[in-house]
Amino acid sequence: MTKFLNFALCFLLIISVALDISQVNAQHRCTKILNSKGCVLYDCKKECFEKYNGNGLCSSGGTIGQYVCTCVYNCNLDELNPLN
């Protein structure tokens, strides 16, 4: 009886983990440049949070000393595929 109970608990644990993994794969992270002319960290964070509920950060714009406001946020598959 205890072997059957252990087997049943292990089986349920494996199934629940498998279901959680499929839900995690549905989340994606997107990035969007909000301001390519410069970056003030406070303003960047505020705009990103208000528009996308994300985290704004100042990242290198490619040239030395130039920064751009980049927003990192959770998005769905529709936002990743521009053809839809």
PDB file with SEQRES, HELIX, SHEET and CRYST1 records, atoms N, CA, C and O in Angstrom:
SEQRES   1 A   84  MET THR LYS PHE LEU ASN PHE ALA LEU CYS PHE LEU LEU          
SEQRES   2 A   84  ILE ILE SER VAL ALA LEU ASP ILE SER GLN VAL ASN ALA          
SEQRES   3 A   84  GLN HIS ARG CYS THR LYS ILE LEU ASN SER LYS GLY CYS          
SEQRES   4 A   84  VAL LEU TYR ASP CYS LYS LYS GLU CYS PHE GLU LYS TYR          
SEQRES   5 A   84  ASN GLY ASN GLY LEU CYS SER SER GLY GLY THR ILE GLY          
SEQRES   6 A   84  GLN TYR VAL CYS THR CYS VAL TYR ASN CYS ASN LEU ASP          
SEQRES   7 A   84  GLU LEU ASN PRO LEU ASN                                      
HELIX    1 AA1 THR A    2  VAL A   24  1                                  23    
HELIX    2 AA2 LEU A   41  TYR A   52  1                                  12    
HELIX    3 AA3 LEU A   77  LEU A   80  1                                   4    
SHEET    1 AA1 3 HIS A  28  ASN A  35  0                                        
SHEET    2 AA1 3 TYR A  67  CYS A  75 -1                                        
SHEET    3 AA1 3 ASN A  55  SER A  60 -1                                        
CRYST1    1.000    1.000    1.000  90.00  90.00  90.00 P 1           1          
ATOM      1  N   MET A   1       0.821  -1.194   0.000  1.00  0.00           N  
ATOM      2  CA  MET A   1       0.000   0.000   0.000  1.00  0.00           C  
ATOM      3  C   MET A   1       0.867   1.262   0.000  1.00  0.00           C  
ATOM      4  O   MET A   1       0.564   2.221  -0.709  1.00  0.00           O  
ATOM      5  N   THR A   2       1.941   1.263   0.790  1.00  0.00           N  
ATOM      6  CA  THR A   2       2.792   2.456   0.836  1.00  0.00           C  
ATOM      7  C   THR A   2       3.544   2.659  -0.479  1.00  0.00           C  
ATOM      8  O   THR A   2       3.799   3.797  -0.874  1.00  0.00           O  
ATOM      9  N   LYS A   3       3.903   1.559  -1.166  1.00  0.00           N  
ATOM     10  CA  LYS A   3       4.570   1.700  -2.464  1.00  0.00           C  
ATOM     11  C   LYS A   3       3.634   2.362  -3.468  1.00  0.00           C  
ATOM     12  O   LYS A   3       4.048   3.224  -4.243  1.00  0.00           O  
ATOM     13  N   PHE A   4       2.370   1.953  -3.446  1.00  0.00           N  
ATOM     14  CA  PHE A   4       1.399   2.550  -4.352  1.00  0.00           C  
ATOM     15  C   PHE A   4       1.205   4.032  -4.041  1.00  0.00           C  
ATOM     16  O   PHE A   4       1.113   4.853  -4.955  1.00  0.00           O  
ATOM     17  N   LEU A   5       1.142   4.373  -2.765  1.00  0.00           N  
ATOM     18  CA  LEU A   5       0.981   5.763  -2.360  1.00  0.00           C  
ATOM     19  C   LEU A   5       2.186   6.593  -2.793  1.00  0.00           C  
ATOM     20  O   LEU A   5       2.016   7.705  -3.294  1.00  0.00           O  
ATOM     21  N   ASN A   6       3.390   6.076  -2.609  1.00  0.00           N  
ATOM     22  CA  ASN A   6       4.598   6.781  -3.050  1.00  0.00           C  
ATOM     23  C   ASN A   6       4.594   6.975  -4.566  1.00  0.00           C  
ATOM     24  O   ASN A   6       4.948   8.045  -5.061  1.00  0.00           O  
ATOM     25  N   PHE A   7       4.193   5.934  -5.300  1.00  0.00           N  
ATOM     26  CA  PHE A   7       4.125   6.030  -6.753  1.00  0.00           C  
ATOM     27  C   PHE A   7       3.118   7.100  -7.176  1.00  0.00           C  
ATOM     28  O   PHE A   7       3.390   7.900  -8.071  1.00  0.00           O  
ATOM     29  N   ALA A   8       1.961   7.106  -6.530  1.00  0.00           N  
ATOM     30  CA  ALA A   8       0.917   8.076  -6.874  1.00  0.00           C  
ATOM     31  C   ALA A   8       1.385   9.502  -6.587  1.00  0.00           C  
ATOM     32  O   ALA A   8       1.146  10.402  -7.391  1.00  0.00           O  
ATOM     33  N   LEU A   9       2.044   9.715  -5.460  1.00  0.00           N  
ATOM     34  CA  LEU A   9       2.538  11.052  -5.130  1.00  0.00           C  
ATOM     35  C   LEU A   9       3.611  11.510  -6.115  1.00  0.00           C  
ATOM     36  O   LEU A   9       3.607  12.663  -6.546  1.00  0.00           O  
ATOM     37  N   CYS A  10       4.520  10.622  -6.468  1.00  0.00           N  
ATOM     38  CA  CYS A  10       5.564  10.961  -7.448  1.00  0.00           C  
ATOM     39  C   CYS A  10       4.949  11.283  -8.804  1.00  0.00           C  
ATOM     40  O   CYS A  10       5.373  12.224  -9.476  1.00  0.00           O  
ATOM     41  N   PHE A  11       3.956  10.507  -9.204  1.00  0.00           N  
ATOM     42  CA  PHE A  11       3.287  10.739 -10.478  1.00  0.00           C  
ATOM     43  C   PHE A  11       2.608  12.111 -10.492  1.00  0.00           C  
ATOM     44  O   PHE A  11       2.728  12.851 -11.468  1.00  0.00           O  
ATOM     45  N   LEU A  12       1.904  12.447  -9.427  1.00  0.00           N  
ATOM     46  CA  LEU A  12       1.244  13.751  -9.342  1.00  0.00           C  
ATOM     47  C   LEU A  12       2.251  14.896  -9.335  1.00  0.00           C  
ATOM     48  O   LEU A  12       2.004  15.943  -9.933  1.00  0.00           O  
ATOM     49  N   LEU A  13       3.374  14.706  -8.668  1.00  0.00           N  
ATOM     50  CA  LEU A  13       4.415  15.727  -8.643  1.00  0.00           C  
ATOM     51  C   LEU A  13       4.980  15.970 -10.038  1.00  0.00           C  
ATOM     52  O   LEU A  13       5.173  17.117 -10.442  1.00  0.00           O  
ATOM     53  N   ILE A  14       5.243  14.905 -10.766  1.00  0.00           N  
ATOM     54  CA  ILE A  14       5.776  15.036 -12.128  1.00  0.00           C  
ATOM     55  C   ILE A  14       4.774  15.739 -13.040  1.00  0.00           C  
ATOM     56  O   ILE A  14       5.156  16.598 -13.834  1.00  0.00           O  
ATOM     57  N   ILE A  15       3.515  15.384 -12.935  1.00  0.00           N  
ATOM     58  CA  ILE A  15       2.478  16.018 -13.758  1.00  0.00           C  
ATOM     59  C   ILE A  15       2.362  17.504 -13.431  1.00  0.00           C  
ATOM     60  O   ILE A  15       2.264  18.330 -14.339  1.00  0.00           O  
ATOM     61  N   SER A  16       2.372  17.852 -12.151  1.00  0.00           N  
ATOM     62  CA  SER A  16       2.230  19.263 -11.778  1.00  0.00           C  
ATOM     63  C   SER A  16       3.431  20.083 -12.244  1.00  0.00           C  
ATOM     64  O   SER A  16       3.260  21.227 -12.663  1.00  0.00           O  
ATOM     65  N   VAL A  17       4.632  19.530 -12.182  1.00  0.00           N  
ATOM     66  CA  VAL A  17       5.820  20.237 -12.669  1.00  0.00           C  
ATOM     67  C   VAL A  17       5.739  20.418 -14.179  1.00  0.00           C  
ATOM     68  O   VAL A  17       6.079  21.485 -14.690  1.00  0.00           O  
ATOM     69  N   ALA A  18       5.298  19.403 -14.894  1.00  0.00           N  
ATOM     70  CA  ALA A  18       5.179  19.493 -16.351  1.00  0.00           C  
ATOM     71  C   ALA A  18       4.173  20.566 -16.755  1.00  0.00           C  
ATOM     72  O   ALA A  18       4.399  21.282 -17.730  1.00  0.00           O  
ATOM     73  N   LEU A  19       3.080  20.688 -16.034  1.00  0.00           N  
ATOM     74  CA  LEU A  19       2.086  21.710 -16.340  1.00  0.00           C  
ATOM     75  C   LEU A  19       2.627  23.107 -16.066  1.00  0.00           C  
ATOM     76  O   LEU A  19       2.342  24.035 -16.821  1.00  0.00           O  
ATOM     77  N   ASP A  20       3.399  23.270 -15.005  1.00  0.00           N  
ATOM     78  CA  ASP A  20       3.987  24.569 -14.691  1.00  0.00           C  
ATOM     79  C   ASP A  20       5.012  24.983 -15.731  1.00  0.00           C  
ATOM     80  O   ASP A  20       5.107  26.166 -16.055  1.00  0.00           O  
ATOM     81  N   ILE A  21       5.776  24.052 -16.258  1.00  0.00           N  
ATOM     82  CA  ILE A  21       6.788  24.373 -17.263  1.00  0.00           C  
ATOM     83  C   ILE A  21       6.132  24.929 -18.518  1.00  0.00           C  
ATOM     84  O   ILE A  21       6.652  25.875 -19.108  1.00  0.00           O  
ATOM     85  N   SER A  22       5.020  24.376 -18.936  1.00  0.00           N  
ATOM     86  CA  SER A  22       4.362  24.872 -20.141  1.00  0.00           C  
ATOM     87  C   SER A  22       3.838  26.287 -19.933  1.00  0.00           C  
ATOM     88  O   SER A  22       3.803  27.063 -20.888  1.00  0.00           O  
ATOM     89  N   GLN A  23       3.433  26.648 -18.732  1.00  0.00           N  
ATOM     90  CA  GLN A  23       2.972  28.000 -18.466  1.00  0.00           C  
ATOM     91  C   GLN A  23       4.129  28.981 -18.448  1.00  0.00           C  
ATOM     92  O   GLN A  23       3.969  30.116 -18.896  1.00  0.00           O  
ATOM     93  N   VAL A  24       5.280  28.586 -17.950  1.00  0.00           N  
ATOM     94  CA  VAL A  24       6.438  29.470 -17.896  1.00  0.00           C  
ATOM     95  C   VAL A  24       6.923  29.787 -19.302  1.00  0.00           C  
ATOM     96  O   VAL A  24       7.351  30.911 -19.560  1.00  0.00           O  
ATOM     97  N   ASN A  25       6.867  28.827 -20.215  1.00  0.00           N  
ATOM     98  CA  ASN A  25       7.324  29.058 -21.576  1.00  0.00           C  
ATOM     99  C   ASN A  25       6.465  30.073 -22.313  1.00  0.00           C  
ATOM    100  O   ASN A  25       6.907  30.614 -23.327  1.00  0.00           O  
ATOM    101  N   ALA A  26       5.265  30.350 -21.846  1.00  0.00           N  
ATOM    102  CA  ALA A  26       4.395  31.307 -22.503  1.00  0.00           C  
ATOM    103  C   ALA A  26       4.822  32.746 -22.242  1.00  0.00           C  
ATOM    104  O   ALA A  26       4.394  33.643 -22.968  1.00  0.00           O  
ATOM    105  N   GLN A  27       5.642  32.995 -21.242  1.00  0.00           N  
ATOM    106  CA  GLN A  27       6.105  34.343 -20.947  1.00  0.00           C  
ATOM    107  C   GLN A  27       7.381  34.639 -21.708  1.00  0.00           C  
ATOM    108  O   GLN A  27       8.268  33.791 -21.810  1.00  0.00           O  
ATOM    109  N   HIS A  28       7.469  35.840 -22.238  1.00  0.00           N  
ATOM    110  CA  HIS A  28       8.662  36.270 -22.954  1.00  0.00           C  
ATOM    111  C   HIS A  28       9.033  37.668 -22.497  1.00  0.00           C  
ATOM    112  O   HIS A  28       8.192  38.414 -21.995  1.00  0.00           O  
ATOM    113  N   ARG A  29      10.296  38.015 -22.675  1.00  0.00           N  
ATOM    114  CA  ARG A  29      10.779  39.347 -22.337  1.00  0.00           C  
ATOM    115  C   ARG A  29      11.027  40.102 -23.635  1.00  0.00           C  
ATOM    116  O   ARG A  29      11.681  39.591 -24.544  1.00  0.00           O  
ATOM    117  N   CYS A  30      10.511  41.302 -23.714  1.00  0.00           N  
ATOM    118  CA  CYS A  30      10.711  42.154 -24.876  1.00  0.00           C  
ATOM    119  C   CYS A  30      11.488  43.392 -24.455  1.00  0.00           C  
ATOM    120  O   CYS A  30      11.467  43.785 -23.289  1.00  0.00           O  
ATOM    121  N   THR A  31      12.164  43.992 -25.403  1.00  0.00           N  
ATOM    122  CA  THR A  31      12.856  45.257 -25.156  1.00  0.00           C  
ATOM    123  C   THR A  31      12.417  46.258 -26.214  1.00  0.00           C  
ATOM    124  O   THR A  31      12.152  45.902 -27.362  1.00  0.00           O  
ATOM    125  N   LYS A  32      12.348  47.504 -25.804  1.00  0.00           N  
ATOM    126  CA  LYS A  32      11.977  48.569 -26.722  1.00  0.00           C  
ATOM    127  C   LYS A  32      12.766  49.813 -26.341  1.00  0.00           C  
ATOM    128  O   LYS A  32      12.856  50.161 -25.164  1.00  0.00           O  
ATOM    129  N   ILE A  33      13.334  50.478 -27.329  1.00  0.00           N  
ATOM    130  CA  ILE A  33      14.045  51.731 -27.077  1.00  0.00           C  
ATOM    131  C   ILE A  33      13.009  52.844 -27.037  1.00  0.00           C  
ATOM    132  O   ILE A  33      12.298  53.082 -28.013  1.00  0.00           O  
ATOM    133  N   LEU A  34      12.932  53.522 -25.897  1.00  0.00           N  
ATOM    134  CA  LEU A  34      11.946  54.585 -25.724  1.00  0.00           C  
ATOM    135  C   LEU A  34      12.494  55.943 -26.144  1.00  0.00           C  
ATOM    136  O   LEU A  34      11.749  56.784 -26.646  1.00  0.00           O  
ATOM    137  N   ASN A  35      13.789  56.162 -25.942  1.00  0.00           N  
ATOM    138  CA  ASN A  35      14.407  57.437 -26.305  1.00  0.00           C  
ATOM    139  C   ASN A  35      15.824  57.165 -26.783  1.00  0.00           C  
ATOM    140  O   ASN A  35      16.676  56.740 -26.003  1.00  0.00           O  
ATOM    141  N   SER A  36      16.075  57.407 -28.057  1.00  0.00           N  
ATOM    142  CA  SER A  36      17.402  57.135 -28.615  1.00  0.00           C  
ATOM    143  C   SER A  36      18.319  58.348 -28.563  1.00  0.00           C  
ATOM    144  O   SER A  36      19.484  58.252 -28.951  1.00  0.00           O  
ATOM    145  N   LYS A  37      17.821  59.481 -28.095  1.00  0.00           N  
ATOM    146  CA  LYS A  37      18.622  60.708 -28.078  1.00  0.00           C  
ATOM    147  C   LYS A  37      19.367  60.929 -26.768  1.00  0.00           C  
ATOM    148  O   LYS A  37      20.251  61.784 -26.701  1.00  0.00           O  
ATOM    149  N   GLY A  38      19.029  60.182 -25.737  1.00  0.00           N  
ATOM    150  CA  GLY A  38      19.665  60.339 -24.437  1.00  0.00           C  
ATOM    151  C   GLY A  38      18.867  59.600 -23.381  1.00  0.00           C  
ATOM    152  O   GLY A  38      17.791  59.069 -23.655  1.00  0.00           O  
ATOM    153  N   CYS A  39      19.405  59.570 -22.170  1.00  0.00           N  
ATOM    154  CA  CYS A  39      18.733  58.817 -21.119  1.00  0.00           C  
ATOM    155  C   CYS A  39      18.936  59.482 -19.764  1.00  0.00           C  
ATOM    156  O   CYS A  39      20.064  59.715 -19.330  1.00  0.00           O  
ATOM    157  N   VAL A  40      17.828  59.781 -19.113  1.00  0.00           N  
ATOM    158  CA  VAL A  40      17.814  60.182 -17.710  1.00  0.00           C  
ATOM    159  C   VAL A  40      17.142  59.021 -16.986  1.00  0.00           C  
ATOM    160  O   VAL A  40      15.970  58.730 -17.227  1.00  0.00           O  
ATOM    161  N   LEU A  41      17.879  58.360 -16.102  1.00  0.00           N  
ATOM    162  CA  LEU A  41      17.419  57.100 -15.523  1.00  0.00           C  
ATOM    163  C   LEU A  41      16.047  57.219 -14.872  1.00  0.00           C  
ATOM    164  O   LEU A  41      15.191  56.358 -15.079  1.00  0.00           O  
ATOM    165  N   TYR A  42      15.823  58.274 -14.085  1.00  0.00           N  
ATOM    166  CA  TYR A  42      14.536  58.431 -13.401  1.00  0.00           C  
ATOM    167  C   TYR A  42      13.390  58.506 -14.415  1.00  0.00           C  
ATOM    168  O   TYR A  42      12.372  57.831 -14.257  1.00  0.00           O  
ATOM    169  N   ASP A  43      13.557  59.324 -15.450  1.00  0.00           N  
ATOM    170  CA  ASP A  43      12.509  59.481 -16.465  1.00  0.00           C  
ATOM    171  C   ASP A  43      12.309  58.200 -17.265  1.00  0.00           C  
ATOM    172  O   ASP A  43      11.182  57.842 -17.609  1.00  0.00           O  
ATOM    173  N   CYS A  44      13.406  57.517 -17.557  1.00  0.00           N  
ATOM    174  CA  CYS A  44      13.338  56.270 -18.318  1.00  0.00           C  
ATOM    175  C   CYS A  44      12.557  55.207 -17.543  1.00  0.00           C  
ATOM    176  O   CYS A  44      11.676  54.550 -18.098  1.00  0.00           O  
ATOM    177  N   LYS A  45      12.882  55.041 -16.264  1.00  0.00           N  
ATOM    178  CA  LYS A  45      12.176  54.061 -15.432  1.00  0.00           C  
ATOM    179  C   LYS A  45      10.691  54.399 -15.329  1.00  0.00           C  
ATOM    180  O   LYS A  45       9.842  53.511 -15.403  1.00  0.00           O  
ATOM    181  N   LYS A  46      10.384  55.677 -15.158  1.00  0.00           N  
ATOM    182  CA  LYS A  46       8.997  56.103 -15.001  1.00  0.00           C  
ATOM    183  C   LYS A  46       8.190  55.850 -16.275  1.00  0.00           C  
ATOM    184  O   LYS A  46       7.088  55.303 -16.215  1.00  0.00           O  
ATOM    185  N   GLU A  47       8.731  56.244 -17.417  1.00  0.00           N  
ATOM    186  CA  GLU A  47       8.015  56.061 -18.684  1.00  0.00           C  
ATOM    187  C   GLU A  47       7.801  54.580 -19.005  1.00  0.00           C  
ATOM    188  O   GLU A  47       6.727  54.184 -19.458  1.00  0.00           O  
ATOM    189  N   CYS A  48       8.822  53.776 -18.770  1.00  0.00           N  
ATOM    190  CA  CYS A  48       8.720  52.341 -19.047  1.00  0.00           C  
ATOM    191  C   CYS A  48       7.669  51.683 -18.148  1.00  0.00           C  
ATOM    192  O   CYS A  48       6.887  50.849 -18.604  1.00  0.00           O  
ATOM    193  N   PHE A  49       7.660  52.059 -16.892  1.00  0.00           N  
ATOM    194  CA  PHE A  49       6.687  51.475 -15.968  1.00  0.00           C  
ATOM    195  C   PHE A  49       5.267  51.893 -16.344  1.00  0.00           C  
ATOM    196  O   PHE A  49       4.348  51.075 -16.312  1.00  0.00           O  
ATOM    197  N   GLU A  50       5.088  53.169 -16.699  1.00  0.00           N  
ATOM    198  CA  GLU A  50       3.752  53.658 -17.032  1.00  0.00           C  
ATOM    199  C   GLU A  50       3.227  53.061 -18.336  1.00  0.00           C  
ATOM    200  O   GLU A  50       2.042  52.739 -18.431  1.00  0.00           O  
ATOM    201  N   LYS A  51       4.090  52.908 -19.341  1.00  0.00           N  
ATOM    202  CA  LYS A  51       3.635  52.419 -20.644  1.00  0.00           C  
ATOM    203  C   LYS A  51       3.538  50.896 -20.717  1.00  0.00           C  
ATOM    204  O   LYS A  51       2.594  50.357 -21.295  1.00  0.00           O  
ATOM    205  N   TYR A  52       4.534  50.193 -20.121  1.00  0.00           N  
ATOM    206  CA  TYR A  52       4.620  48.750 -20.316  1.00  0.00           C  
ATOM    207  C   TYR A  52       4.663  47.948 -19.019  1.00  0.00           C  
ATOM    208  O   TYR A  52       4.761  46.721 -19.056  1.00  0.00           O  
ATOM    209  N   ASN A  53       4.591  48.625 -17.875  1.00  0.00           N  
ATOM    210  CA  ASN A  53       4.740  47.961 -16.578  1.00  0.00           C  
ATOM    211  C   ASN A  53       6.062  47.193 -16.532  1.00  0.00           C  
ATOM    212  O   ASN A  53       6.134  46.070 -16.033  1.00  0.00           O  
ATOM    213  N   GLY A  54       7.104  47.833 -17.066  1.00  0.00           N  
ATOM    214  CA  GLY A  54       8.411  47.194 -17.158  1.00  0.00           C  
ATOM    215  C   GLY A  54       9.474  47.948 -16.396  1.00  0.00           C  
ATOM    216  O   GLY A  54       9.178  48.796 -15.554  1.00  0.00           O  
ATOM    217  N   ASN A  55      10.727  47.624 -16.706  1.00  0.00           N  
ATOM    218  CA  ASN A  55      11.874  48.225 -16.038  1.00  0.00           C  
ATOM    219  C   ASN A  55      12.703  48.984 -17.065  1.00  0.00           C  
ATOM    220  O   ASN A  55      13.231  48.389 -18.005  1.00  0.00           O  
ATOM    221  N   GLY A  56      12.817  50.291 -16.887  1.00  0.00           N  
ATOM    222  CA  GLY A  56      13.608  51.113 -17.787  1.00  0.00           C  
ATOM    223  C   GLY A  56      15.045  51.187 -17.326  1.00  0.00           C  
ATOM    224  O   GLY A  56      15.324  51.253 -16.129  1.00  0.00           O  
ATOM    225  N   LEU A  57      15.965  51.176 -18.293  1.00  0.00           N  
ATOM    226  CA  LEU A  57      17.382  51.280 -17.960  1.00  0.00           C  
ATOM    227  C   LEU A  57      18.109  52.036 -19.056  1.00  0.00           C  
ATOM    228  O   LEU A  57      17.676  52.060 -20.208  1.00  0.00           O  
ATOM    229  N   CYS A  58      19.215  52.649 -18.680  1.00  0.00           N  
ATOM    230  CA  CYS A  58      20.057  53.362 -19.630  1.00  0.00           C  
ATOM    231  C   CYS A  58      21.115  52.394 -20.143  1.00  0.00           C  
ATOM    232  O   CYS A  58      21.888  51.834 -19.365  1.00  0.00           O  
ATOM    233  N   SER A  59      21.141  52.204 -21.452  1.00  0.00           N  
ATOM    234  CA  SER A  59      22.119  51.290 -22.041  1.00  0.00           C  
ATOM    235  C   SER A  59      22.925  52.027 -23.097  1.00  0.00           C  
ATOM    236  O   SER A  59      22.517  53.080 -23.587  1.00  0.00           O  
ATOM    237  N   SER A  60      24.056  51.469 -23.433  1.00  0.00           N  
ATOM    238  CA  SER A  60      24.959  52.090 -24.393  1.00  0.00           C  
ATOM    239  C   SER A  60      24.296  52.187 -25.758  1.00  0.00           C  
ATOM    240  O   SER A  60      23.675  51.238 -26.236  1.00  0.00           O  
ATOM    241  N   GLY A  61      24.441  53.347 -26.369  1.00  0.00           N  
ATOM    242  CA  GLY A  61      23.853  53.564 -27.684  1.00  0.00           C  
ATOM    243  C   GLY A  61      24.779  53.215 -28.828  1.00  0.00           C  
ATOM    244  O   GLY A  61      24.418  53.424 -29.986  1.00  0.00           O  
ATOM    245  N   GLY A  62      25.939  52.701 -28.551  1.00  0.00           N  
ATOM    246  CA  GLY A  62      26.868  52.318 -29.601  1.00  0.00           C  
ATOM    247  C   GLY A  62      28.082  53.223 -29.675  1.00  0.00           C  
ATOM    248  O   GLY A  62      29.174  52.768 -30.013  1.00  0.00           O  
ATOM    249  N   THR A  63      27.906  54.499 -29.364  1.00  0.00           N  
ATOM    250  CA  THR A  63      29.048  55.407 -29.346  1.00  0.00           C  
ATOM    251  C   THR A  63      29.410  55.713 -27.902  1.00  0.00           C  
ATOM    252  O   THR A  63      28.571  55.625 -27.005  1.00  0.00           O  
ATOM    253  N   ILE A  64      30.649  56.069 -27.693  1.00  0.00           N  
ATOM    254  CA  ILE A  64      31.140  56.319 -26.333  1.00  0.00           C  
ATOM    255  C   ILE A  64      30.418  57.521 -25.732  1.00  0.00           C  
ATOM    256  O   ILE A  64      30.363  58.592 -26.336  1.00  0.00           O  
ATOM    257  N   GLY A  65      29.872  57.331 -24.547  1.00  0.00           N  
ATOM    258  CA  GLY A  65      29.201  58.403 -23.826  1.00  0.00           C  
ATOM    259  C   GLY A  65      27.754  58.627 -24.214  1.00  0.00           C  
ATOM    260  O   GLY A  65      27.092  59.473 -23.615  1.00  0.00           O  
ATOM    261  N   GLN A  66      27.240  57.906 -25.189  1.00  0.00           N  
ATOM    262  CA  GLN A  66      25.844  58.062 -25.591  1.00  0.00           C  
ATOM    263  C   GLN A  66      25.022  56.918 -25.010  1.00  0.00           C  
ATOM    264  O   GLN A  66      25.385  55.750 -25.148  1.00  0.00           O  
ATOM    265  N   TYR A  67      23.919  57.258 -24.363  1.00  0.00           N  
ATOM    266  CA  TYR A  67      23.043  56.258 -23.761  1.00  0.00           C  
ATOM    267  C   TYR A  67      21.635  56.411 -24.307  1.00  0.00           C  
ATOM    268  O   TYR A  67      21.206  57.511 -24.655  1.00  0.00           O  
ATOM    269  N   VAL A  68      20.926  55.301 -24.376  1.00  0.00           N  
ATOM    270  CA  VAL A  68      19.539  55.292 -24.823  1.00  0.00           C  
ATOM    271  C   VAL A  68      18.671  54.698 -23.719  1.00  0.00           C  
ATOM    272  O   VAL A  68      19.132  53.877 -22.925  1.00  0.00           O  
ATOM    273  N   CYS A  69      17.423  55.119 -23.679  1.00  0.00           N  
ATOM    274  CA  CYS A  69      16.472  54.583 -22.702  1.00  0.00           C  
ATOM    275  C   CYS A  69      15.870  53.306 -23.277  1.00  0.00           C  
ATOM    276  O   CYS A  69      15.179  53.334 -24.296  1.00  0.00           O  
ATOM    277  N   THR A  70      16.141  52.193 -22.613  1.00  0.00           N  
ATOM    278  CA  THR A  70      15.655  50.890 -23.058  1.00  0.00           C  
ATOM    279  C   THR A  70      14.671  50.348 -22.027  1.00  0.00           C  
ATOM    280  O   THR A  70      14.950  50.342 -20.829  1.00  0.00           O  
ATOM    281  N   CYS A  71      13.525  49.897 -22.505  1.00  0.00           N  
ATOM    282  CA  CYS A  71      12.494  49.338 -21.635  1.00  0.00           C  
ATOM    283  C   CYS A  71      12.474  47.821 -21.803  1.00  0.00           C  
ATOM    284  O   CYS A  71      12.403  47.318 -22.924  1.00  0.00           O  
ATOM    285  N   VAL A  72      12.538  47.096 -20.689  1.00  0.00           N  
ATOM    286  CA  VAL A  72      12.452  45.637 -20.686  1.00  0.00           C  
ATOM    287  C   VAL A  72      11.153  45.270 -19.974  1.00  0.00           C  
ATOM    288  O   VAL A  72      10.922  45.677 -18.836  1.00  0.00           O  
ATOM    289  N   TYR A  73      10.304  44.494 -20.657  1.00  0.00           N  
ATOM    290  CA  TYR A  73       8.987  44.191 -20.097  1.00  0.00           C  
ATOM    291  C   TYR A  73       8.530  42.807 -20.532  1.00  0.00           C  
ATOM    292  O   TYR A  73       9.065  42.238 -21.482  1.00  0.00           O  
ATOM    293  N   ASN A  74       7.537  42.271 -19.832  1.00  0.00           N  
ATOM    294  CA  ASN A  74       6.930  40.990 -20.197  1.00  0.00           C  
ATOM    295  C   ASN A  74       5.994  41.213 -21.377  1.00  0.00           C  
ATOM    296  O   ASN A  74       5.220  42.170 -21.396  1.00  0.00           O  
ATOM    297  N   CYS A  75       6.070  40.330 -22.351  1.00  0.00           N  
ATOM    298  CA  CYS A  75       5.182  40.445 -23.502  1.00  0.00           C  
ATOM    299  C   CYS A  75       4.686  39.057 -23.885  1.00  0.00           C  
ATOM    300  O   CYS A  75       5.187  38.048 -23.391  1.00  0.00           O  
ATOM    301  N   ASN A  76       3.698  39.020 -24.771  1.00  0.00           N  
ATOM    302  CA  ASN A  76       3.169  37.737 -25.221  1.00  0.00           C  
ATOM    303  C   ASN A  76       3.658  37.442 -26.633  1.00  0.00           C  
ATOM    304  O   ASN A  76       4.359  38.258 -27.230  1.00  0.00           O  
ATOM    305  N   LEU A  77       3.296  36.295 -27.162  1.00  0.00           N  
ATOM    306  CA  LEU A  77       3.776  35.882 -28.480  1.00  0.00           C  
ATOM    307  C   LEU A  77       3.300  36.804 -29.594  1.00  0.00           C  
ATOM    308  O   LEU A  77       3.993  36.941 -30.602  1.00  0.00           O  
ATOM    309  N   ASP A  78       2.144  37.439 -29.447  1.00  0.00           N  
ATOM    310  CA  ASP A  78       1.636  38.339 -30.480  1.00  0.00           C  
ATOM    311  C   ASP A  78       2.560  39.530 -30.689  1.00  0.00           C  
ATOM    312  O   ASP A  78       2.720  39.998 -31.816  1.00  0.00           O  
ATOM    313  N   GLU A  79       3.168  40.025 -29.618  1.00  0.00           N  
ATOM    314  CA  GLU A  79       4.078  41.156 -29.732  1.00  0.00           C  
ATOM    315  C   GLU A  79       5.411  40.751 -30.346  1.00  0.00           C  
ATOM    316  O   GLU A  79       6.087  41.580 -30.955  1.00  0.00           O  
ATOM    317  N   LEU A  80       5.799  39.486 -30.194  1.00  0.00           N  
ATOM    318  CA  LEU A  80       7.069  39.023 -30.745  1.00  0.00           C  
ATOM    319  C   LEU A  80       6.981  38.784 -32.244  1.00  0.00           C  
ATOM    320  O   LEU A  80       7.982  38.936 -32.945  1.00  0.00           O  
ATOM    321  N   ASN A  81       5.809  38.415 -32.756  1.00  0.00           N  
ATOM    322  CA  ASN A  81       5.641  38.097 -34.165  1.00  0.00           C  
ATOM    323  C   ASN A  81       4.948  39.258 -34.869  1.00  0.00           C  
ATOM    324  O   ASN A  81       3.735  39.412 -34.725  1.00  0.00           O  
ATOM    325  N   PRO A  82       5.680  40.087 -35.630  1.00  0.00           N  
ATOM    326  CA  PRO A  82       5.074  41.267 -36.241  1.00  0.00           C  
ATOM    327  C   PRO A  82       4.129  40.943 -37.396  1.00  0.00           C  
ATOM    328  O   PRO A  82       3.426  41.840 -37.862  1.00  0.00           O  
ATOM    329  N   LEU A  83       4.082  39.705 -37.875  1.00  0.00           N  
ATOM    330  CA  LEU A  83       3.215  39.352 -38.991  1.00  0.00           C  
ATOM    331  C   LEU A  83       1.763  39.192 -38.584  1.00  0.00           C  
ATOM    332  O   LEU A  83       0.879  39.219 -39.440  1.00  0.00           O  
ATOM    333  N   ASN A  84       1.494  39.026 -37.287  1.00  0.00           N  
ATOM    334  CA  ASN A  84       0.108  38.844 -36.826  1.00  0.00           C  
ATOM    335  C   ASN A  84      -0.563  40.164 -36.605  1.00  0.00           C  
ATOM    336  O   ASN A  84      -1.730  40.205 -36.216  1.00  0.00           O  
TER     337      ASN A  84                                                      
END                                                                             
